[in-house]
């Protein structure tokens, strides 16, 4: 079992063709840019990759394509396999293990108001399906409720579970988990307040905006480890300005448009997701062209 999963990971985008079908060429273009940012690795098949708009067969295909594109400079690959049904989750998990990916992660079962016991059983089944390390996931925005602290502790105690992706603003709960299970790995999932989470102790990150600014987040993480709060705050300010624009444009569509502006053919988001602003290209071009922003583009 791998033990070097700490660090900063891009929550990888998915490439679609102009008709909205999965496109291996555009997936390769996305990876080509992301791989040059000095990240610890990729987190594939998650919400940032529009997995909620993809079928299980498409996600299986995506795993195979990414395995074929893998090079040493991609680092670790954490395969998100969380689907509403356990059977689909296990299918994705087993193929990820066969392809040699480094770890698994999964949203809690969603689409219905599952009980704590059902969520625990879901992750127990996932943990038993392969020998890969597992990163559990707290994301109230997707599950419509925060998971209780005791449930999260029970999940962290499952065999093979090595850590948690914590995408919640409840930093006190994050601190409680860290104190109770200090041997686990912690990743923070809100890009725009990463530095606030890192101030509580060393924490990695997994984020959507890392697709464009992975280099910046690697620098922010390093600054926090070196207690250079001034530098970390400056980098976080750039991150927050970017996120403010993305909130207007739509996050995933805006990140994809950003890569297009930089010069990468990555396609658009899958419908019904779309740009929310008619001025999106102008806003993003102005921001990405700023002198204080350009050094953080790979």
C-alpha positions, 0 to 999 in steps of 0.5 A: 500500500502506498504511503506517499499520497500527501500533497497537492492534486488537480481535480482533473477536468474531462475532455469532451468533443463538440458533440459532448462525447468523451474525447481522448484527444482533449483529455490528453490536452488537459493532462499535458498542461496539468502535468507541467505544474509540479503537482503531486498527482491527479484526482480523476473522475470526480465532480470537477471531471463532470462525472455526475453527467457521465455514465459508468461505461464512460468513466471506465473508458476515461480510466483506461485512456488516462492509464494509457497517457500516464507518465512519471511526471503525472505523479500519483493517480487517485481514482474517484469511483463514487457512484450512487450505487455500490455495484458501479462504484466497485466496478470502477474501483476494480478496474482502477486497481487493475490499471495500476492507479495509486488510490481510490476516493469516493463521494458518499452514496448520494441521490437519496438521503442515505443513513449513516449505517448505509454510508458506512456499509458503502465504504466498507464494501469499497474498502474490501473490494481492492487493496488500494488506499482509500480517501473518503470524502466529506462534501456537504454541498453534494450530499446535502448534509454534513456527515457526523464527526463520529461517522467520519471517524468510523470511516477513517478507521476502516481497513485501507482508508488512509485519509479524507478529502474535506470539502467543507468550511467547518474547519473546527471539524477538520481540526477535531478529525486531525487531533483524533486521527493524526496518522491519516492524510488530509486534503482540503477541497475549497481552493479559495480558502486553502491557506486558512485550512493549512494554517491549522496544520499541514494539509494537502489539497485537491481542487478544480482551479488547480487545473489552471493554477496548480503551480500557484497552489504548490507554492502556497502549500510550500509557503505555509510549510515554511511559515511564509504567511505573507507569500501564502496570503498573496497567492490566496488573494490571486486564487480568490480573485479567480474564483470570484470570476468563476462564480460568475462564469460557472466554475467548470465551464470557466476553468475550461475556457481559461485553458482555451484562452491559454492555448489548449483545446479542451472543449466545453462542459457537457450540457446542461452545464454552460457558461453563465456570462456573455462576458466570460471570455473578456473577464478571464482574458483580462485576469489571465493576462495580468502581470501578477497572474502570468507567472503562475500559469504553467 
